[in-house]
């Protein structure tokens, strides 16, 4: 059971939790669409990051939407981005210039900006889902 009741607004369980304020829901969804679709980053890369972060953040609802990350460790660009995202979830205070030097080997400044924005948005979404006890039972797209 979630920690607050679902609102009448939204299509998914997550949307119904933030839908108590329709303007927040509308703008949250618009930002989500932007970080996924209006980016120079590959959607598969973003999905692998989202999956890894779900397990790091302990969001059951997000974990079962796609399952565990599915990439080969030899895919350095994805590996570096996922490791950076996991560190962001664990301890963003420990991120240093050395981490950005590693990112710069694979990403442009524009891509790093988009990557950090995506990671911050997904982190907030997943931590909100975990905080409000949004469990796997509510995920209609479970894998």
C-alpha positions as semicolon CSV with decimal commas, in nm:
position;residue;x (nm);y (nm);z (nm)
1;X;0,000;0,000;0,000
2;X;0,128;0,343;-0,088
3;X;0,185;0,599;0,185
4;X;-0,066;0,843;0,037
5;X;-0,385;0,777;-0,157
6;X;-0,388;0,790;-0,533
7;X;-0,536;1,100;-0,694
8;X;-0,789;1,088;-0,976
9;X;-0,530;1,245;-1,209
10;X;-0,277;1,051;-1,413
11;X;-0,253;0,729;-1,608
12;X;0,008;0,537;-1,411
13;X;0,039;0,469;-1,040
14;X;0,333;0,712;-1,021
15;X;0,133;0,984;-1,197
16;X;-0,160;0,928;-0,960
17;X;0,071;0,989;-0,664
18;X;0,195;1,323;-0,797
19;X;-0,137;1,406;-0,961
20;X;-0,287;1,562;-0,648
21;X;-0,165;1,886;-0,807
22;X;-0,252;1,865;-1,179
23;X;-0,006;2,143;-1,271
24;X;0,284;1,957;-1,110
25;X;0,179;1,638;-1,289
26;X;0,155;1,820;-1,623
27;X;0,496;1,983;-1,588
28;X;0,661;1,671;-1,444
29;X;0,539;1,473;-1,744
30;X;0,655;1,743;-1,983
31;X;1,003;1,738;-1,828
32;X;1,011;1,358;-1,842
33;X;0,924;1,367;-2,212
34;X;1,196;1,627;-2,271
35;X;1,476;1,441;-2,091
36;X;1,392;1,123;-2,283
37;X;1,315;1,260;-2,628
38;X;1,485;1,597;-2,675
39;X;1,838;1,478;-2,615
40;X;2,148;1,391;-2,812
41;X;2,194;1,081;-2,595
42;X;2,093;0,737;-2,718
43;X;1,768;0,604;-2,571
44;X;1,922;0,263;-2,497
45;X;2,198;0,435;-2,298
46;X;1,934;0,627;-2,102
47;X;1,735;0,309;-2,037
48;X;2,041;0,126;-1,904
49;X;2,108;0,419;-1,672
50;X;1,744;0,424;-1,556
51;X;1,753;0,051;-1,483
52;X;2,079;0,069;-1,288
53;X;1,954;0,364;-1,086
54;X;1,631;0,180;-1,000
55;X;1,830;-0,089;-0,821
56;X;2,060;0,165;-0,658
57;X;1,763;0,370;-0,533
58;X;1,560;0,064;-0,431
59;X;1,252;0,166;-0,629
60;X;1,062;-0,162;-0,683
61;X;0,820;0,002;-0,926
62;X;1,114;0,109;-1,143
63;X;1,312;-0,214;-1,099
64;X;1,048;-0,433;-1,259
65;X;1,000;-0,194;-1,551
66;X;1,266;-0,346;-1,773
67;X;1,457;-0,542;-1,513
68;X;1,830;-0,519;-1,450
69;X;2,062;-0,329;-1,681
70;X;2,139;-0,523;-1,997
71;X;2,470;-0,421;-2,148
72;X;2,813;-0,571;-2,194
73;X;3,096;-0,438;-1,975
74;X;3,296;-0,380;-2,294
75;X;3,053;-0,102;-2,386
76;X;3,269;0,161;-2,221
77;X;3,045;0,462;-2,288
78;X;2,749;0,289;-2,125
79;X;2,962;0,147;-1,843
80;X;3,106;0,490;-1,759
81;X;2,763;0,657;-1,768
82;X;2,603;0,386;-1,552
83;X;2,886;0,399;-1,297
84;X;2,854;0,776;-1,278
85;X;2,475;0,747;-1,229
86;X;2,520;0,487;-0,953
87;X;2,769;0,714;-0,777
88;X;2,522;1,002;-0,808
89;X;2,260;0,787;-0,631
90;X;2,497;0,665;-0,360
91;X;2,689;0,979;-0,274
92;X;2,674;1,278;-0,507
93;X;2,905;1,465;-0,268
94;X;3,191;1,237;-0,370
95;X;3,172;1,326;-0,739
96;X;3,497;1,496;-0,832
97;X;3,670;1,654;-1,128
98;X;3,827;1,314;-1,199
99;X;3,480;1,172;-1,267
100;X;3,415;1,451;-1,515
101;X;3,752;1,392;-1,680
102;X;3,644;1,031;-1,739
103;X;3,306;1,142;-1,876
104;X;3,482;1,382;-2,116
105;X;3,659;1,087;-2,279
106;X;3,321;0,966;-2,408
107;X;3,083;1,262;-2,395
108;X;3,077;1,624;-2,512
109;X;2,991;1,902;-2,267
110;X;2,639;1,912;-2,413
111;X;2,602;1,537;-2,358
112;X;2,740;1,563;-2,003
113;X;2,487;1,836;-1,928
114;X;2,205;1,622;-2,067
115;X;2,338;1,315;-1,885
116;X;2,349;1,495;-1,549
117;X;2,003;1,642;-1,604
118;X;1,862;1,300;-1,692
119;X;2,028;1,138;-1,391
120;X;1,898;1,408;-1,154
121;X;1,543;1,376;-1,288
122;X;1,537;0,996;-1,274
123;X;1,695;1,001;-0,928
124;X;1,421;1,233;-0,801
125;X;1,147;1,022;-0,960
126;X;1,279;0,695;-0,820
127;X;1,342;0,829;-0,472
128;X;0,992;0,975;-0,471
129;X;0,849;0,638;-0,576
130;X;1,047;0,460;-0,305
131;X;0,952;0,717;-0,040
132;X;0,582;0,686;-0,122
133;X;0,611;0,305;-0,121
134;X;0,529;0,256;-0,487
135;X;0,591;-0,119;-0,509
136;X;0,625;-0,354;-0,802
137;X;0,258;-0,453;-0,762
138;X;0,156;-0,122;-0,919
139;X;0,380;-0,156;-1,228
140;X;0,163;-0,252;-1,525
141;X;0,468;-0,292;-1,751
142;X;0,661;-0,536;-1,532
143;X;0,923;-0,758;-1,693
